[in-house]
Amino acid sequence: MKAVIQGRYGGPEILELQDVEQPAIGSDEVLVRVRAASVNAADWIKLTGKPYLVRPLFGLVRPKQRIAGAAMAGEVAAVGAAVTGFAPGDEVYGEISGAFAEYAKVRSDEIARKPRNLSFEEAAALPVAGTTALQGLRDKGHVKPGDAVLVNGASGGVGSLAVQIAKALGATVTGVCSTAKVDLVRSIGADHVIDYRTDDFTKGDRRYDVILDLAGNRSLGDCLRVMNPDGVFVSSVGKSENAWLGVMPRLIGLRLGARRHTQTVSILVAHPSSADLDALTGFAEAGQLRAVIDRTYPLDETAEALRLFGSGRVQGKVGLAV
């Protein structure tokens, strides 16, 4: 089978499309014929090996997992002897290791049935970004009908899904993005859109029950100033140019700063969940959730897909057709 191989750390140019053996599955595993995949922040971190602080997770000298990719959608090709929930031909999606390949193996409890109304490319955009948005809003933010929710970074892969999920949960949603992406954020259901190039949401008159901060470009104190006293600030910490420590300094700052305020400050670290994939499927099939895909590349242009992702100029997700 064809697979995108990463033998060392570096830039997109180090990725190679190679012929490798098809993975053998265990009794509790499923072999999936991958039809589409998506690029996620974890793929960029694994590619570059930065921040260096995370290398023990991926491999100190070189990546432990040679096949790149973390999210896919496809068809079940075979099932292990102990698998009862899936059969060959089922359309599935999920967060797995080695998604940038024609075939991938995964435990049966790590995938779910693909939304029937979404294409493989659309479904592949949901597993990582969608579960992150859902866990941030539902589990950390405890969003309920009538809440005022602000999503900072509303046009990205997680943010574009977060806007829609917050609406599905019954919230009034404000999305923060750049000038070029205002129309996109409005089109996916945001009630209010703030262009951060011309307006600072931390100086506005609106007050919020939940802020989902995916950008990390405003101080905690500034954000809490526009929140209700019992509000919840949820942070994915955001990006960092610190090659060694990454977001750790900001994480420590959030932890320390939280002690001085009445609002709840919560750090978002998402985890794979087939139950949450089922929840995303429910939103999608109810017409409440769609993937925003900036561009889709063929598998042999994975390096270009990562290059676009790394540029930071993406609206929604970058996809791969396998």
C-alpha positions in Angstrom: 0.0 0.0 0.0 1.0 3.7 -0.4 1.8 5.6 2.8 3.3 8.9 3.7 6.5 8.2 5.7 8.3 10.5 8.1 11.7 9.2 9.0 13.0 12.2 10.8 12.0 15.7 12.1 12.0 18.7 9.8 9.8 20.5 7.3 7.1 19.2 4.9 9.9 18.4 2.4 11.0 15.4 4.5 7.8 13.5 3.9 7.9 10.6 1.4 5.2 8.6 -0.3 6.4 5.0 -0.2 5.2 1.4 -0.7 4.9 -0.4 2.7 3.2 -3.5 3.9 -0.5 -3.4 4.7 -0.9 -3.5 8.5 -2.0 -6.8 10.2 -4.8 -6.4 12.7 -5.4 -8.0 16.1 -8.5 -9.6 17.4 -10.0 -6.3 18.6 -8.9 -4.2 15.7 -10.4 -3.0 12.4 -8.6 -2.5 9.1 -9.9 0.6 7.4 -9.5 1.4 3.7 -8.8 5.1 4.1 -10.7 7.4 1.7 -9.8 10.8 3.2 -7.7 12.3 5.9 -7.2 15.8 7.4 -4.3 17.8 8.7 -4.2 18.7 12.4 -2.0 20.6 14.8 -0.6 17.3 16.1 0.6 16.5 12.6 2.6 19.7 12.5 4.1 19.2 15.9 5.1 15.6 15.0 6.5 16.8 11.7 8.7 19.5 13.2 9.5 17.8 16.5 8.8 21.2 18.2 8.5 22.2 20.9 11.3 19.9 22.0 9.5 19.3 25.2 7.0 17.0 23.5 9.6 14.8 21.8 9.4 12.1 24.5 5.8 11.5 23.3 6.7 11.2 19.6 10.3 9.9 19.8 13.5 11.6 21.0 15.6 11.2 17.9 13.1 10.3 15.3 9.3 9.7 15.2 8.2 6.4 16.7 5.3 6.2 14.3 6.7 6.4 10.8 3.3 6.8 9.0 2.0 10.3 9.4 -1.6 11.4 10.0 -4.1 11.4 12.9 -7.6 11.7 11.5 -9.4 9.8 8.7 -12.6 8.5 7.2 -13.0 5.3 5.1 -14.5 1.9 4.7 -14.0 -1.1 6.9 -11.9 -3.7 4.9 -11.6 -6.4 7.6 -12.4 -6.9 11.3 -10.6 -8.9 14.0 -12.2 -12.0 15.5 -13.4 -10.2 18.6 -15.0 -7.2 16.8 -18.8 -7.2 16.8 -19.8 -3.6 16.1 -18.4 -3.3 12.6 -18.4 -5.3 9.4 -16.6 -5.0 6.0 -18.1 -2.2 4.0 -19.2 0.0 6.9 -18.3 3.6 6.5 -16.4 4.9 9.5 -14.3 7.8 10.8 -12.0 8.5 13.7 -8.8 9.7 15.2 -6.0 7.1 14.6 -2.3 6.8 14.2 -1.1 6.4 10.6 -4.0 8.0 8.8 -2.0 9.3 5.8 -2.0 5.9 4.0 -4.3 3.7 1.9 -5.0 1.4 4.8 -4.8 1.9 8.6 -5.6 -0.3 11.6 -7.5 0.9 14.6 -9.2 -0.4 17.7 -12.9 -0.9 17.2 -13.6 1.5 20.2 -11.7 4.3 18.5 -14.0 4.8 15.5 -17.6 5.5 14.8 -20.0 5.3 11.9 -19.5 8.1 9.4 -22.3 10.7 9.2 -24.4 9.5 6.3 -24.9 13.0 4.8 -21.1 13.9 4.8 -18.6 12.9 2.2 -15.4 11.1 3.3 -13.5 14.4 3.0 -16.0 16.2 5.2 -16.1 13.4 7.8 -12.3 13.2 8.0 -12.2 16.9 9.1 -14.2 16.1 12.2 -12.5 13.6 14.5 -9.7 15.7 16.1 -11.1 19.2 15.6 -14.7 18.2 16.3 -14.0 16.3 19.5 -11.7 19.2 20.7 -14.5 21.7 20.1 -17.2 19.5 21.7 -15.1 18.7 24.8 -14.2 22.3 25.2 -17.7 23.6 25.1 -19.8 20.8 26.6 -17.4 19.2 29.1 -15.2 22.2 30.1 -17.5 25.2 29.4 -20.8 23.4 30.4 -22.6 25.4 27.7 -26.3 25.4 28.0 -29.2 27.0 26.1 -29.2 30.8 26.4 -25.5 31.1 27.2 -23.4 33.8 25.5 -20.3 32.1 24.1 -17.3 33.7 22.4 -15.0 31.7 20.2 -11.6 33.4 19.8 -10.1 31.8 16.6 -13.5 31.1 15.0 -12.3 30.5 11.5 -9.8 27.7 12.1 -10.3 23.9 12.1 -11.5 23.7 15.7 -13.1 27.2 15.8 -15.3 26.7 12.8 -16.7 23.6 14.3 -17.0 25.2 17.8 -19.2 28.0 16.4 -21.6 25.4 15.0 -21.5 23.2 18.1 -22.2 26.1 20.4 -25.2 27.0 18.3 -26.4 23.4 18.4 -26.1 23.5 22.2 -28.4 26.6 22.2 -25.9 29.4 22.8 -25.7 32.9 21.3 -22.3 32.8 19.6 -19.7 35.6 18.9 -16.9 34.6 16.6 -13.5 36.4 16.5 -11.5 36.2 13.3 -9.6 38.3 10.8 -11.1 40.5 8.2 -10.8 38.0 5.3 -12.7 35.4 7.3 -15.7 37.4 8.6 -18.1 36.2 5.9 -17.1 32.5 6.6 -17.7 32.8 10.3 -21.0 34.5 9.7 -22.0 31.8 7.2 -21.6 29.0 9.7 -24.0 30.6 12.2 -22.2 33.1 14.4 -24.7 35.6 15.7 -22.0 38.2 16.0 -18.6 38.4 14.3 -15.7 40.6 15.6 -12.8 41.4 13.2 -9.8 41.4 15.5 -7.9 43.7 13.1 -10.3 46.5 13.7 -12.0 45.7 17.1 -10.7 44.3 20.4 -13.3 42.0 22.0 -11.8 42.5 25.4 -12.8 46.2 25.2 -16.4 45.7 24.1 -19.6 46.0 26.0 -20.8 42.4 25.6 -20.4 40.0 28.5 -19.9 36.3 28.0 -20.7 33.1 30.0 -18.1 31.1 28.2 -15.0 32.0 26.2 -13.3 29.3 24.2 -9.9 30.7 23.5 -8.2 28.9 20.6 -5.9 31.7 19.7 -4.1 32.6 22.9 -3.5 36.2 21.7 -5.1 38.0 24.6 -4.1 38.1 28.3 -6.2 36.1 30.8 -7.1 39.3 32.7 -8.3 41.1 29.6 -10.6 38.1 28.7 -12.0 37.7 32.2 -12.9 41.4 32.2 -15.6 40.8 29.6 -17.0 37.6 31.3 -19.8 37.3 33.8 -18.7 36.6 37.4 -19.6 32.9 37.2 -18.3 32.5 33.7 -15.9 29.8 32.3 -12.8 30.6 30.4 -11.6 27.5 28.4 -8.2 27.7 26.8 -6.5 25.4 24.3 -3.4 27.6 25.2 -2.8 28.5 21.6 0.4 28.6 19.5 3.9 29.5 20.6 7.2 30.3 18.9 9.1 28.9 21.9 11.0 26.0 20.3 11.9 24.4 23.6 9.0 24.9 26.0 6.1 25.6 23.5 3.0 26.7 25.3 4.2 25.8 28.8 4.9 29.4 29.9 1.4 30.4 29.0 -0.1 27.3 30.6 1.7 28.2 33.9 0.6 31.8 33.6 -3.1 30.7 33.2 -2.8 28.4 36.2 -1.4 31.2 38.4 -3.7 33.9 37.0 -6.8 31.8 37.7 -6.3 32.1 41.4 -6.9 35.8 41.4 -10.4 35.7 39.7 -13.9 34.5 40.4 -14.4 32.9 37.0 -13.4 29.3 36.3 -10.3 28.9 34.2 -10.0 25.5 32.4 -7.3 24.1 30.2 -8.5 22.1 27.3 -6.6 18.9 26.5 -8.9 16.8 24.2 -8.9 13.0 24.0 -10.2 10.6 21.4 -13.7 9.3 22.1 -16.0 7.2 20.0 -19.0 8.4 22.0 -18.1 12.0 21.1 -17.8 10.9 17.4 -21.3 9.6 17.7 -22.4 13.0 19.1 -20.8 14.8 16.2 -22.6 12.4 13.8 -25.8 13.3 15.5 -25.1 17.1 15.0 -24.1 16.5 11.4 -27.1 14.3 10.4 -29.4 16.9 12.0 -27.9 19.6 9.7 -26.3 21.4 12.6 -22.6 20.7 11.7 -20.6 20.8 8.5 -16.9 20.8 7.8 -15.2 23.9 6.4 -12.5 22.7 4.1 -10.0 25.2 2.7 -8.4 22.8 0.2 -8.1 19.1 -0.5 -4.9 17.6 -1.8 -4.1 14.1 -3.2 -2.1 11.8 -1.0 1.1 12.3 -3.1 0.9 16.1 -2.3 0.8 15.7 1.5 3.9 17.9 1.9 2.0 20.7 0.2 -1.0 20.1 2.5 1.3 20.4 5.5 2.9 23.5 4.0 -0.4 25.2 3.7 -1.4 24.3 7.2 1.9 25.6 8.5 1.4 29.0 6.8 -1.5 29.8 9.3 -3.6 31.1 6.4 -6.2 28.3 6.5 -9.9 28.7 6.7 -11.3 25.6 8.4 -9.4 22.4 7.6 -6.9 21.1 5.0 -7.9 17.7 3.6 -6.3 14.7 1.8 -8.1 12.5 -0.7 -6.6 9.0 -0.5 
